[in-house]
Amino acid sequence: MKELRCKDVGFDCPGIIQAESEAEVLQLAAQHALDAHQVMVTPEMAEQIKPLIHEA
């Protein structure tokens, strides 16, 4: 299981995104960023976020 903590990306947010793959985490994180933070994740941002994804 892969995991990304929203706070690790720089938001003051308790959100934790978990999924089976890095690609799924990125997809869910992009949707969370848009819904919760009104931020559109660009491909460049996604590349910067990838290293923050870790094993849950």
C-alpha positions, 0 to 999 in steps of 0.5 A, spaced: 500 500 500 502 506 498 501 513 502 501 520 501 500 525 507 497 532 505 501 535 510 508 533 507 506 536 500 505 543 504 498 543 506 495 544 513 491 538 512 490 531 516 488 528 509 492 521 507 491 518 501 492 511 500 492 506 494 495 500 491 500 504 486 503 510 486 499 512 480 493 511 483 495 515 489 497 521 484 490 521 481 487 521 488 491 526 491 490 530 484 482 530 486 483 531 493 487 537 492 482 540 487 476 538 492 479 540 498 484 546 496 482 548 489 489 547 487 490 544 480 496 539 480 500 540 474 504 534 471 510 538 474 507 538 481 506 531 480 513 529 479 515 533 485 510 529 489 512 522 487 518 522 492 513 524 497 509 517 496 511 512 501 509 505 503 504 505 508 
